[in-house]
Amino acid sequence: MDIRELQGYASFFMTIFLVVMLYGYIVYLYRSEKKGEKDYEKLGNIALDDEIDSTPINTSDPLSEEKKEQNK
């Protein structure tokens, strides 16, 4: 087995691995949007609606959430 044959096998298996990872990520995004955890259409509009006076996507204050967790 020479180096070219080894490179061919490595390339083939890397391609298969990356395809599986891509489809897994697509399924993850679809399921999280279906459950209502995130709205990716809203997040996709960030690039289109990029004005200084536009409303924020997430209106929650991250500092207040941290304080709630610390008070538990």
PDB file with SEQRES, HELIX, SHEET and CRYST1 records, atoms N, CA, C and O in Angstrom:
SEQRES   1 A   72  MET ASP ILE ARG GLU LEU GLN GLY TYR ALA SER PHE PHE          
SEQRES   2 A   72  MET THR ILE PHE LEU VAL VAL MET LEU TYR GLY TYR ILE          
SEQRES   3 A   72  VAL TYR LEU TYR ARG SER GLU LYS LYS GLY GLU LYS ASP          
SEQRES   4 A   72  TYR GLU LYS LEU GLY ASN ILE ALA LEU ASP ASP GLU ILE          
SEQRES   5 A   72  ASP SER THR PRO ILE ASN THR SER ASP PRO LEU SER GLU          
SEQRES   6 A   72  GLU LYS LYS GLU GLN ASN LYS                                  
HELIX    1 AA1 ILE A    3  LYS A   35  1                                  33    
HELIX    2 AA2 TYR A   40  GLY A   44  1                                   5    
HELIX    3 AA3 PRO A   62  ASN A   71  1                                  10    
CRYST1    1.000    1.000    1.000  90.00  90.00  90.00 P 1           1          
ATOM      1  N   MET A   1       0.860  -1.169   0.000  1.00  0.00           N  
ATOM      2  CA  MET A   1       0.000   0.000   0.000  1.00  0.00           C  
ATOM      3  C   MET A   1       0.907   1.232   0.000  1.00  0.00           C  
ATOM      4  O   MET A   1       1.668   1.457   0.941  1.00  0.00           O  
ATOM      5  N   ASP A   2       0.815   2.003  -1.041  1.00  0.00           N  
ATOM      6  CA  ASP A   2       1.643   3.202  -1.126  1.00  0.00           C  
ATOM      7  C   ASP A   2       0.869   4.419  -0.625  1.00  0.00           C  
ATOM      8  O   ASP A   2      -0.300   4.319  -0.252  1.00  0.00           O  
ATOM      9  N   ILE A   3       1.534   5.549  -0.623  1.00  0.00           N  
ATOM     10  CA  ILE A   3       0.961   6.767  -0.039  1.00  0.00           C  
ATOM     11  C   ILE A   3      -0.239   7.272  -0.844  1.00  0.00           C  
ATOM     12  O   ILE A   3      -1.168   7.827  -0.257  1.00  0.00           O  
ATOM     13  N   ARG A   4      -0.247   7.099  -2.153  1.00  0.00           N  
ATOM     14  CA  ARG A   4      -1.375   7.570  -2.968  1.00  0.00           C  
ATOM     15  C   ARG A   4      -2.655   6.800  -2.658  1.00  0.00           C  
ATOM     16  O   ARG A   4      -3.744   7.373  -2.616  1.00  0.00           O  
ATOM     17  N   GLU A   5      -2.511   5.509  -2.444  1.00  0.00           N  
ATOM     18  CA  GLU A   5      -3.686   4.702  -2.108  1.00  0.00           C  
ATOM     19  C   GLU A   5      -4.215   5.085  -0.733  1.00  0.00           C  
ATOM     20  O   GLU A   5      -5.428   5.152  -0.533  1.00  0.00           O  
ATOM     21  N   LEU A   6      -3.328   5.335   0.205  1.00  0.00           N  
ATOM     22  CA  LEU A   6      -3.712   5.762   1.543  1.00  0.00           C  
ATOM     23  C   LEU A   6      -4.401   7.128   1.513  1.00  0.00           C  
ATOM     24  O   LEU A   6      -5.377   7.353   2.229  1.00  0.00           O  
ATOM     25  N   GLN A   7      -3.890   8.034   0.685  1.00  0.00           N  
ATOM     26  CA  GLN A   7      -4.518   9.352   0.538  1.00  0.00           C  
ATOM     27  C   GLN A   7      -5.902   9.234  -0.086  1.00  0.00           C  
ATOM     28  O   GLN A   7      -6.814   9.976   0.278  1.00  0.00           O  
ATOM     29  N   GLY A   8      -6.060   8.321  -1.008  1.00  0.00           N  
ATOM     30  CA  GLY A   8      -7.369   8.105  -1.631  1.00  0.00           C  
ATOM     31  C   GLY A   8      -8.399   7.618  -0.629  1.00  0.00           C  
ATOM     32  O   GLY A   8      -9.525   8.114  -0.600  1.00  0.00           O  
ATOM     33  N   TYR A   9      -8.013   6.639   0.201  1.00  0.00           N  
ATOM     34  CA  TYR A   9      -8.923   6.141   1.236  1.00  0.00           C  
ATOM     35  C   TYR A   9      -9.257   7.232   2.251  1.00  0.00           C  
ATOM     36  O   TYR A   9     -10.411   7.384   2.653  1.00  0.00           O  
ATOM     37  N   ALA A  10      -8.253   7.981   2.657  1.00  0.00           N  
ATOM     38  CA  ALA A  10      -8.481   9.049   3.638  1.00  0.00           C  
ATOM     39  C   ALA A  10      -9.420  10.114   3.067  1.00  0.00           C  
ATOM     40  O   ALA A  10     -10.301  10.603   3.774  1.00  0.00           O  
ATOM     41  N   SER A  11      -9.242  10.467   1.820  1.00  0.00           N  
ATOM     42  CA  SER A  11     -10.107  11.460   1.190  1.00  0.00           C  
ATOM     43  C   SER A  11     -11.543  10.957   1.099  1.00  0.00           C  
ATOM     44  O   SER A  11     -12.485  11.706   1.356  1.00  0.00           O  
ATOM     45  N   PHE A  12     -11.708   9.697   0.737  1.00  0.00           N  
ATOM     46  CA  PHE A  12     -13.044   9.122   0.620  1.00  0.00           C  
ATOM     47  C   PHE A  12     -13.755   9.111   1.973  1.00  0.00           C  
ATOM     48  O   PHE A  12     -14.906   9.535   2.072  1.00  0.00           O  
ATOM     49  N   PHE A  13     -13.079   8.633   3.005  1.00  0.00           N  
ATOM     50  CA  PHE A  13     -13.711   8.558   4.316  1.00  0.00           C  
ATOM     51  C   PHE A  13     -13.943   9.934   4.923  1.00  0.00           C  
ATOM     52  O   PHE A  13     -14.920  10.126   5.646  1.00  0.00           O  
ATOM     53  N   MET A  14     -13.076  10.885   4.651  1.00  0.00           N  
ATOM     54  CA  MET A  14     -13.291  12.243   5.136  1.00  0.00           C  
ATOM     55  C   MET A  14     -14.510  12.873   4.467  1.00  0.00           C  
ATOM     56  O   MET A  14     -15.276  13.589   5.113  1.00  0.00           O  
ATOM     57  N   THR A  15     -14.687  12.609   3.186  1.00  0.00           N  
ATOM     58  CA  THR A  15     -15.858  13.125   2.474  1.00  0.00           C  
ATOM     59  C   THR A  15     -17.137  12.539   3.046  1.00  0.00           C  
ATOM     60  O   THR A  15     -18.106  13.266   3.265  1.00  0.00           O  
ATOM     61  N   ILE A  16     -17.153  11.235   3.290  1.00  0.00           N  
ATOM     62  CA  ILE A  16     -18.326  10.583   3.868  1.00  0.00           C  
ATOM     63  C   ILE A  16     -18.609  11.146   5.261  1.00  0.00           C  
ATOM     64  O   ILE A  16     -19.763  11.411   5.598  1.00  0.00           O  
ATOM     65  N   PHE A  17     -17.576  11.329   6.061  1.00  0.00           N  
ATOM     66  CA  PHE A  17     -17.741  11.880   7.407  1.00  0.00           C  
ATOM     67  C   PHE A  17     -18.330  13.282   7.364  1.00  0.00           C  
ATOM     68  O   PHE A  17     -19.242  13.588   8.131  1.00  0.00           O  
ATOM     69  N   LEU A  18     -17.828  14.132   6.486  1.00  0.00           N  
ATOM     70  CA  LEU A  18     -18.326  15.510   6.399  1.00  0.00           C  
ATOM     71  C   LEU A  18     -19.758  15.566   5.885  1.00  0.00           C  
ATOM     72  O   LEU A  18     -20.530  16.423   6.314  1.00  0.00           O  
ATOM     73  N   VAL A  19     -20.126  14.671   4.978  1.00  0.00           N  
ATOM     74  CA  VAL A  19     -21.512  14.624   4.492  1.00  0.00           C  
ATOM     75  C   VAL A  19     -22.449  14.228   5.630  1.00  0.00           C  
ATOM     76  O   VAL A  19     -23.520  14.816   5.785  1.00  0.00           O  
ATOM     77  N   VAL A  20     -22.052  13.237   6.425  1.00  0.00           N  
ATOM     78  CA  VAL A  20     -22.880  12.817   7.563  1.00  0.00           C  
ATOM     79  C   VAL A  20     -23.017  13.955   8.571  1.00  0.00           C  
ATOM     80  O   VAL A  20     -24.104  14.179   9.104  1.00  0.00           O  
ATOM     81  N   MET A  21     -21.933  14.669   8.836  1.00  0.00           N  
ATOM     82  CA  MET A  21     -21.999  15.803   9.758  1.00  0.00           C  
ATOM     83  C   MET A  21     -22.910  16.911   9.232  1.00  0.00           C  
ATOM     84  O   MET A  21     -23.667  17.508   9.997  1.00  0.00           O  
ATOM     85  N   LEU A  22     -22.841  17.186   7.939  1.00  0.00           N  
ATOM     86  CA  LEU A  22     -23.693  18.213   7.334  1.00  0.00           C  
ATOM     87  C   LEU A  22     -25.162  17.854   7.465  1.00  0.00           C  
ATOM     88  O   LEU A  22     -25.973  18.691   7.860  1.00  0.00           O  
ATOM     89  N   TYR A  23     -25.515  16.611   7.135  1.00  0.00           N  
ATOM     90  CA  TYR A  23     -26.911  16.200   7.243  1.00  0.00           C  
ATOM     91  C   TYR A  23     -27.369  16.179   8.696  1.00  0.00           C  
ATOM     92  O   TYR A  23     -28.525  16.496   8.976  1.00  0.00           O  
ATOM     93  N   GLY A  24     -26.494  15.815   9.622  1.00  0.00           N  
ATOM     94  CA  GLY A  24     -26.849  15.860  11.037  1.00  0.00           C  
ATOM     95  C   GLY A  24     -27.131  17.274  11.510  1.00  0.00           C  
ATOM     96  O   GLY A  24     -28.056  17.499  12.291  1.00  0.00           O  
ATOM     97  N   TYR A  25     -26.341  18.223  11.041  1.00  0.00           N  
ATOM     98  CA  TYR A  25     -26.556  19.622  11.408  1.00  0.00           C  
ATOM     99  C   TYR A  25     -27.852  20.158  10.806  1.00  0.00           C  
ATOM    100  O   TYR A  25     -28.571  20.919  11.455  1.00  0.00           O  
ATOM    101  N   ILE A  26     -28.149  19.769   9.585  1.00  0.00           N  
ATOM    102  CA  ILE A  26     -29.403  20.192   8.952  1.00  0.00           C  
ATOM    103  C   ILE A  26     -30.596  19.658   9.724  1.00  0.00           C  
ATOM    104  O   ILE A  26     -31.570  20.379   9.938  1.00  0.00           O  
ATOM    105  N   VAL A  27     -30.531  18.396  10.145  1.00  0.00           N  
ATOM    106  CA  VAL A  27     -31.617  17.801  10.924  1.00  0.00           C  
ATOM    107  C   VAL A  27     -31.750  18.499  12.274  1.00  0.00           C  
ATOM    108  O   VAL A  27     -32.863  18.737  12.741  1.00  0.00           O  
ATOM    109  N   TYR A  28     -30.624  18.826  12.901  1.00  0.00           N  
ATOM    110  CA  TYR A  28     -30.651  19.549  14.173  1.00  0.00           C  
ATOM    111  C   TYR A  28     -31.333  20.910  14.014  1.00  0.00           C  
ATOM    112  O   TYR A  28     -32.178  21.278  14.830  1.00  0.00           O  
ATOM    113  N   LEU A  29     -30.973  21.651  12.976  1.00  0.00           N  
ATOM    114  CA  LEU A  29     -31.599  22.957  12.750  1.00  0.00           C  
ATOM    115  C   LEU A  29     -33.093  22.823  12.496  1.00  0.00           C  
ATOM    116  O   LEU A  29     -33.887  23.611  13.011  1.00  0.00           O  
ATOM    117  N   TYR A  30     -33.474  21.832  11.708  1.00  0.00           N  
ATOM    118  CA  TYR A  30     -34.888  21.628  11.397  1.00  0.00           C  
ATOM    119  C   TYR A  30     -35.671  21.283  12.659  1.00  0.00           C  
ATOM    120  O   TYR A  30     -36.757  21.819  12.879  1.00  0.00           O  
ATOM    121  N   ARG A  31     -35.127  20.388  13.491  1.00  0.00           N  
ATOM    122  CA  ARG A  31     -35.838  19.987  14.705  1.00  0.00           C  
ATOM    123  C   ARG A  31     -35.941  21.135  15.708  1.00  0.00           C  
ATOM    124  O   ARG A  31     -36.987  21.309  16.333  1.00  0.00           O  
ATOM    125  N   SER A  32     -34.885  21.913  15.871  1.00  0.00           N  
ATOM    126  CA  SER A  32     -34.949  23.007  16.836  1.00  0.00           C  
ATOM    127  C   SER A  32     -35.905  24.095  16.377  1.00  0.00           C  
ATOM    128  O   SER A  32     -36.543  24.737  17.210  1.00  0.00           O  
ATOM    129  N   GLU A  33     -36.019  24.317  15.084  1.00  0.00           N  
ATOM    130  CA  GLU A  33     -36.990  25.293  14.597  1.00  0.00           C  
ATOM    131  C   GLU A  33     -38.407  24.747  14.724  1.00  0.00           C  
ATOM    132  O   GLU A  33     -39.338  25.500  15.009  1.00  0.00           O  
ATOM    133  N   LYS A  34     -38.574  23.455  14.516  1.00  0.00           N  
ATOM    134  CA  LYS A  34     -39.892  22.834  14.619  1.00  0.00           C  
ATOM    135  C   LYS A  34     -40.392  22.857  16.061  1.00  0.00           C  
ATOM    136  O   LYS A  34     -41.586  23.042  16.300  1.00  0.00           O  
ATOM    137  N   LYS A  35     -39.480  22.668  17.032  1.00  0.00           N  
ATOM    138  CA  LYS A  35     -39.849  22.701  18.449  1.00  0.00           C  
ATOM    139  C   LYS A  35     -40.140  24.111  18.928  1.00  0.00           C  
ATOM    140  O   LYS A  35     -40.789  24.292  19.959  1.00  0.00           O  
ATOM    141  N   GLY A  36     -39.675  25.106  18.200  1.00  0.00           N  
ATOM    142  CA  GLY A  36     -39.891  26.489  18.597  1.00  0.00           C  
ATOM    143  C   GLY A  36     -38.787  27.040  19.468  1.00  0.00           C  
ATOM    144  O   GLY A  36     -38.963  28.088  20.090  1.00  0.00           O  
ATOM    145  N   GLU A  37     -37.645  26.360  19.533  1.00  0.00           N  
ATOM    146  CA  GLU A  37     -36.538  26.859  20.350  1.00  0.00           C  
ATOM    147  C   GLU A  37     -35.924  28.115  19.746  1.00  0.00           C  
ATOM    148  O   GLU A  37     -35.608  29.060  20.468  1.00  0.00           O  
ATOM    149  N   LYS A  38     -35.753  28.132  18.439  1.00  0.00           N  
ATOM    150  CA  LYS A  38     -35.199  29.297  17.757  1.00  0.00           C  
ATOM    151  C   LYS A  38     -35.947  29.511  16.460  1.00  0.00           C  
ATOM    152  O   LYS A  38     -36.419  28.563  15.831  1.00  0.00           O  
ATOM    153  N   ASP A  39     -36.049  30.778  16.067  1.00  0.00           N  
ATOM    154  CA  ASP A  39     -36.666  31.124  14.789  1.00  0.00           C  
ATOM    155  C   ASP A  39     -35.547  31.599  13.865  1.00  0.00           C  
ATOM    156  O   ASP A  39     -35.097  32.741  13.954  1.00  0.00           O  
ATOM    157  N   TYR A  40     -35.113  30.722  12.994  1.00  0.00           N  
ATOM    158  CA  TYR A  40     -33.974  31.032  12.141  1.00  0.00           C  
ATOM    159  C   TYR A  40     -34.318  32.024  11.033  1.00  0.00           C  
ATOM    160  O   TYR A  40     -33.422  32.639  10.454  1.00  0.00           O  
ATOM    161  N   GLU A  41     -35.599  32.185  10.736  1.00  0.00           N  
ATOM    162  CA  GLU A  41     -35.967  33.220   9.760  1.00  0.00           C  
ATOM    163  C   GLU A  41     -35.727  34.606  10.342  1.00  0.00           C  
ATOM    164  O   GLU A  41     -35.275  35.506   9.634  1.00  0.00           O  
ATOM    165  N   LYS A  42     -36.023  34.783  11.619  1.00  0.00           N  
ATOM    166  CA  LYS A  42     -35.745  36.066  12.276  1.00  0.00           C  
ATOM    167  C   LYS A  42     -34.244  36.330  12.310  1.00  0.00           C  
ATOM    168  O   LYS A  42     -33.793  37.441  12.031  1.00  0.00           O  
ATOM    169  N   LEU A  43     -33.480  35.301  12.653  1.00  0.00           N  
ATOM    170  CA  LEU A  43     -32.034  35.473  12.719  1.00  0.00           C  
ATOM    171  C   LEU A  43     -31.434  35.720  11.343  1.00  0.00           C  
ATOM    172  O   LEU A  43     -30.401  36.380  11.231  1.00  0.00           O  
ATOM    173  N   GLY A  44     -32.064  35.202  10.298  1.00  0.00           N  
ATOM    174  CA  GLY A  44     -31.576  35.427   8.947  1.00  0.00           C  
ATOM    175  C   GLY A  44     -31.813  36.849   8.476  1.00  0.00           C  
ATOM    176  O   GLY A  44     -31.147  37.322   7.556  1.00  0.00           O  
ATOM    177  N   ASN A  45     -32.755  37.528   9.100  1.00  0.00           N  
ATOM    178  CA  ASN A  45     -33.052  38.915   8.710  1.00  0.00           C  
ATOM    179  C   ASN A  45     -32.089  39.918   9.330  1.00  0.00           C  
ATOM    180  O   ASN A  45     -32.190  41.114   9.054  1.00  0.00           O  
ATOM    181  N   ILE A  46     -31.167  39.462  10.153  1.00  0.00           N  
ATOM    182  CA  ILE A  46     -30.204  40.381  10.777  1.00  0.00           C  
ATOM    183  C   ILE A  46     -29.392  41.106   9.710  1.00  0.00           C  
ATOM    184  O   ILE A  46     -29.153  42.309   9.819  1.00  0.00           O  
ATOM    185  N   ALA A  47     -28.976  40.390   8.697  1.00  0.00           N  
ATOM    186  CA  ALA A  47     -28.155  41.009   7.650  1.00  0.00           C  
ATOM    187  C   ALA A  47     -28.971  41.985   6.810  1.00  0.00           C  
ATOM    188  O   ALA A  47     -28.426  42.967   6.306  1.00  0.00           O  
ATOM    189  N   LEU A  48     -30.258  41.733   6.652  1.00  0.00           N  
ATOM    190  CA  LEU A  48     -31.086  42.610   5.826  1.00  0.00           C  
ATOM    191  C   LEU A  48     -31.537  43.850   6.581  1.00  0.00           C  
ATOM    192  O   LEU A  48     -31.606  44.935   6.003  1.00  0.00           O  
ATOM    193  N   ASP A  49     -31.843  43.703   7.861  1.00  0.00           N  
ATOM    194  CA  ASP A  49     -32.345  44.814   8.664  1.00  0.00           C  
ATOM    195  C   ASP A  49     -31.259  45.216   9.660  1.00  0.00           C  
ATOM    196  O   ASP A  49     -31.320  44.863  10.838  1.00  0.00           O  
ATOM    197  N   ASP A  50     -30.283  45.946   9.180  1.00  0.00           N  
ATOM    198  CA  ASP A  50     -29.125  46.293  10.000  1.00  0.00           C  
ATOM    199  C   ASP A  50     -29.050  47.804  10.197  1.00  0.00           C  
ATOM    200  O   ASP A  50     -28.037  48.430   9.885  1.00  0.00           O  
ATOM    201  N   GLU A  51     -30.113  48.370  10.707  1.00  0.00           N  
ATOM    202  CA  GLU A  51     -30.154  49.799  10.995  1.00  0.00           C  
ATOM    203  C   GLU A  51     -29.918  50.025  12.479  1.00  0.00           C  
ATOM    204  O   GLU A  51     -30.129  49.120  13.287  1.00  0.00           O  
ATOM    205  N   ILE A  52     -29.491  51.196  12.835  1.00  0.00           N  
ATOM    206  CA  ILE A  52     -29.204  51.510  14.232  1.00  0.00           C  
ATOM    207  C   ILE A  52     -30.484  51.572  15.059  1.00  0.00           C  
ATOM    208  O   ILE A  52     -30.449  51.297  16.259  1.00  0.00           O  
ATOM    209  N   ASP A  53     -31.604  51.925  14.448  1.00  0.00           N  
ATOM    210  CA  ASP A  53     -32.847  52.053  15.189  1.00  0.00           C  
ATOM    211  C   ASP A  53     -33.766  50.842  15.040  1.00  0.00           C  
ATOM    212  O   ASP A  53     -34.927  50.905  15.445  1.00  0.00           O  
ATOM    213  N   SER A  54     -33.276  49.749  14.473  1.00  0.00           N  
ATOM    214  CA  SER A  54     -34.103  48.549  14.335  1.00  0.00           C  
ATOM    215  C   SER A  54     -34.225  47.846  15.682  1.00  0.00           C  
ATOM    216  O   SER A  54     -33.361  47.974  16.549  1.00  0.00           O  
ATOM    217  N   THR A  55     -35.310  47.105  15.838  1.00  0.00           N  
ATOM    218  CA  THR A  55     -35.551  46.423  17.110  1.00  0.00           C  
ATOM    219  C   THR A  55     -34.644  45.200  17.234  1.00  0.00           C  
ATOM    220  O   THR A  55     -34.374  44.524  16.242  1.00  0.00           O  
ATOM    221  N   PRO A  56     -34.181  44.918  18.433  1.00  0.00           N  
ATOM    222  CA  PRO A  56     -33.317  43.749  18.619  1.00  0.00           C  
ATOM    223  C   PRO A  56     -34.093  42.444  18.453  1.00  0.00           C  
ATOM    224  O   PRO A  56     -35.301  42.389  18.682  1.00  0.00           O  
ATOM    225  N   ILE A  57     -33.381  41.404  18.054  1.00  0.00           N  
ATOM    226  CA  ILE A  57     -34.005  40.098  17.873  1.00  0.00           C  
ATOM    227  C   ILE A  57     -34.365  39.495  19.225  1.00  0.00           C  
ATOM    228  O   ILE A  57     -35.503  39.079  19.441  1.00  0.00           O  
ATOM    229  N   ASN A  58     -33.399  39.449  20.129  1.00  0.00           N  
ATOM    230  CA  ASN A  58     -33.633  38.931  21.475  1.00  0.00           C  
ATOM    231  C   ASN A  58     -33.810  40.104  22.415  1.00  0.00           C  
ATOM    232  O   ASN A  58     -32.888  40.897  22.611  1.00  0.00           O  
ATOM    233  N   THR A  59     -34.997  40.215  23.000  1.00  0.00           N  
ATOM    234  CA  THR A  59     -35.268  41.354  23.863  1.00  0.00           C  
ATOM    235  C   THR A  59     -34.922  41.073  25.314  1.00  0.00           C  
ATOM    236  O   THR A  59     -35.016  41.976  26.146  1.00  0.00           O  
ATOM    237  N   SER A  60     -34.527  39.858  25.646  1.00  0.00           N  
ATOM    238  CA  SER A  60     -34.198  39.540  27.033  1.00  0.00           C  
ATOM    239  C   SER A  60     -32.826  40.093  27.391  1.00  0.00           C  
ATOM    240  O   SER A  60     -31.940  40.194  26.544  1.00  0.00           O  
ATOM    241  N   ASP A  61     -32.674  40.439  28.623  1.00  0.00           N  
ATOM    242  CA  ASP A  61     -31.414  40.977  29.128  1.00  0.00           C  
ATOM    243  C   ASP A  61     -30.596  39.817  29.688  1.00  0.00           C  
ATOM    244  O   ASP A  61     -31.048  39.171  30.634  1.00  0.00           O  
ATOM    245  N   PRO A  62     -29.415  39.525  29.149  1.00  0.00           N  
ATOM    246  CA  PRO A  62     -28.649  38.385  29.641  1.00  0.00           C  
ATOM    247  C   PRO A  62     -28.178  38.544  31.086  1.00  0.00           C  
ATOM    248  O   PRO A  62     -27.977  37.549  31.783  1.00  0.00           O  
ATOM    249  N   LEU A  63     -28.001  39.771  31.537  1.00  0.00           N  
ATOM    250  CA  LEU A  63     -27.566  39.978  32.907  1.00  0.00           C  
ATOM    251  C   LEU A  63     -28.663  39.609  33.899  1.00  0.00           C  
ATOM    252  O   LEU A  63     -28.373  39.068  34.966  1.00  0.00           O  
ATOM    253  N   SER A  64     -29.914  39.893  33.561  1.00  0.00           N  
ATOM    254  CA  SER A  64     -31.002  39.555  34.470  1.00  0.00           C  
ATOM    255  C   SER A  64     -31.186  38.038  34.554  1.00  0.00           C  
ATOM    256  O   SER A  64     -31.583  37.531  35.603  1.00  0.00           O  
ATOM    257  N   GLU A  65     -30.905  37.307  33.476  1.00  0.00           N  
ATOM    258  CA  GLU A  65     -30.991  35.845  33.510  1.00  0.00           C  
ATOM    259  C   GLU A  65     -29.913  35.267  34.402  1.00  0.00           C  
ATOM    260  O   GLU A  65     -30.166  34.303  35.125  1.00  0.00           O  
ATOM    261  N   GLU A  66     -28.713  35.833  34.369  1.00  0.00           N  
ATOM    262  CA  GLU A  66     -27.637  35.360  35.236  1.00  0.00           C  
ATOM    263  C   GLU A  66     -27.984  35.607  36.706  1.00  0.00           C  
ATOM    264  O   GLU A  66     -27.698  34.769  37.560  1.00  0.00           O  
ATOM    265  N   LYS A  67     -28.593  36.742  36.997  1.00  0.00           N  
ATOM    266  CA  LYS A  67     -28.977  37.041  38.375  1.00  0.00           C  
ATOM    267  C   LYS A  67     -30.048  36.075  38.859  1.00  0.00           C  
ATOM    268  O   LYS A  67     -30.036  35.674  40.023  1.00  0.00           O  
ATOM    269  N   LYS A  68     -30.974  35.694  37.982  1.00  0.00           N  
ATOM    270  CA  LYS A  68     -32.014  34.733  38.357  1.00  0.00           C  
ATOM    271  C   LYS A  68     -31.407  33.380  38.673  1.00  0.00           C  
ATOM    272  O   LYS A  68     -31.837  32.709  39.611  1.00  0.00           O  
ATOM    273  N   GLU A  69     -30.405  32.973  37.896  1.00  0.00           N  
ATOM    274  CA  GLU A  69     -29.763  31.674  38.141  1.00  0.00           C  
ATOM    275  C   GLU A  69     -28.988  31.700  39.456  1.00  0.00           C  
ATOM    276  O   GLU A  69     -28.955  30.699  40.172  1.00  0.00           O  
ATOM    277  N   GLN A  70     -28.372  32.824  39.778  1.00  0.00           N  
ATOM    278  CA  GLN A  70     -27.598  32.906  41.016  1.00  0.00           C  
ATOM    279  C   GLN A  70     -28.500  32.921  42.247  1.00  0.00           C  
ATOM    280  O   GLN A  70     -28.091  32.480  43.321  1.00  0.00           O  
ATOM    281  N   ASN A  71     -29.719  33.425  42.096  1.00  0.00           N  
ATOM    282  CA  ASN A  71     -30.632  33.506  43.244  1.00  0.00           C  
ATOM    283  C   ASN A  71     -31.302  32.169  43.548  1.00  0.00           C  
ATOM    284  O   ASN A  71     -31.958  32.044  44.582  1.00  0.00           O  
ATOM    285  N   LYS A  72     -31.162  31.189  42.703  1.00  0.00           N  
ATOM    286  CA  LYS A  72     -31.817  29.883  42.944  1.00  0.00           C  
ATOM    287  C   LYS A  72     -31.182  29.137  44.066  1.00  0.00           C  
ATOM    288  O   LYS A  72     -31.612  28.031  44.393  1.00  0.00           O  
TER     289      LYS A  72                                                      
END                                                                             
